[in-house]
Amino acid sequence: MRLEDPVLTACWHPAALARDVTDRPYPVTVLGEKLVLFRSGSGVHALKDLCIHRGVPLSLGKVDRGELVCAYHGWRYDGGGACVCIPSLPPRQPIPSKARAEAYRCREEGGFVWVCLGEAEPERLPLQGKVDPALIPVWMGPYPVQAAAPRVVENFLDVSHLMFVHEGLLGDSRHAEINDYGVHRREDALFTDEIVVYQPDPDGRGVGVESRYVYEIFGPTCVKLVKRSSGSDEEFHLFLIVLPETATACTAFMLQLRNYSPNVPEQVFIDFQNTLLAQDKVIVEAQKPELLPLDLQAELHLRSDRVAIAYRRMLREQGMTIGTE
């Protein structure tokens, strides 16, 4: 069942890594709506994953000559959802005008395939103008998580969990104190002051450093971490973009960018991030309540939680309902 949300319905969502959408149907769920992605010579497309004829998922079929072919009776759909061939019809009989699948806005950019369910197409994709092309990119995901999307985003923004959930890697429980910091608004984004964290092994290279974190919030499901090491020119960016599937389930994607270790295979960084995500999943999938409370009186907050507080206030001001309470 499709979920309606005044904020998320109008957003572009990361439906897949672009490299995963090939010449075969790719099923996804966006806000409760089951879709199928496919690629043709004209680009990527997103249709409702349902053949209008007998209700079979189109994702069970195949892509042939740029058209999506239903596995049940061979009906063929183009990228706009129109049925262009019904094999059982006599040659001169026209295809009924109702023979079409619902199509959704779909674009490929920045290594992702994006989908928007809303009628008014947003002008800008979430990462547009925010990715430094001079840095080395690594795309990561998909990471299915049985938790509400806002819970996953807030966990990413929670610096004080690094010393415990990721101890020995991103933090040390003997150095758990968080310096005072502020959260500011710049145009349509929120960003923090620098937060200093001692990290024993922040990227899998086995070298302890004092890192300086800056978090940026671009929207309800798109956030970024910029990390710089003290006494070094190394710079690390990490985007988290989350696809809300239902109120309590989502898929996370990440884009990492860096200006160091150009010869290290990208799988090293992917494996390290996989380890971190597995640790985070244990926590966010167990959190109660499952939906993120937007009433700031519902949970206890500290000064170190300022970025999470700012995120919750933003969601409340925007009127977001899916994944919140």
C-alpha positions, 0 to 999 in steps of 0.5 A: 500500500502506498504511503502518503507523506507531504514531504517524502512524496515530493522528494527524489529517492535513491532507488538503486545504484546505477550499476545495478540497473542493467538489462533485467527488471529490478524491483524496488519499494518506494514509500510502500509502492512496489516499482520495477526499474529497467534500462533501455536505450533512452535511459532508466525507467520506473513503472508500477510493478504490476501488469494491468492484465492479470496482476502479475509483477512485471519484475518477473519478466524480462527486458527485450529490445528496450521494452519490459515484457510480462512473464505471464502473457508477453505484454510489452511496455515501453519506458512511459508505461504504454503497452505496445504489444499484446501477442494474443491480439489479432494483428489489426485489432488496436491495443486498448487505451487502458493497457498501460502501467503507471510510470514514475519520474526516474533519473540517473545521476551521480551513480544512483537511479532516483525516483520521485512519486510526486506530481510536481517534479523537484528541480534538483536531485539531492546530491546535485552540486554537493559532490566534489569531482576532485575526490575519489568516489566509492559507491556503497549499498544497498543496505536493507535495514528493518528500521524507520528511515529517520532512525537510520539517519539520526544514527548517522548523525550521532557522534557519541555512539562512535566510542561504543558501537564502533569502539576500536574503529571509530572511537574509544570509550576512554575518550567519550567526551564531546566538545560543545558545538553548534548547529547552523542553517545555511540556505536550505541545509543544516551544518554543525561546527567541528566535533573532535573525535579520537579514532583508533582506526577510522578507515581500516588502515590501522592508524589512530588519528584525531578527527574533526567531524562536520555534519550536514543535513540536506533533507529528511533522508540525505545527510553528509559527514565531512571528516578531516584529520588533525595535522593532515591534508586528508579529507573524507566525505561520506553521504548517506541517502536513505530510501524509505520503503515502509514506515519501519523499513528502509534501504541505505546507500552511501557515497564515499569521497576521499583525497588519499590512498588512490591505489587502495582497491575500493573493496577495502573501503566497502568492506570496512563500511560493511562492518560499520553498517552491520554494527549499526543495524544491531542498534537501530533495528532494536530501538524503541519506539520504532518511529522517531519521536518528534516531541523533544519531551519524549526522550532525554537529550544532552548538549552532545545531541544538538545535531539530532535535536536540530534534525528532529525539529526540521522534520517536525517543521516540514511536516514529515509523517512516515517513520516519525511519531 
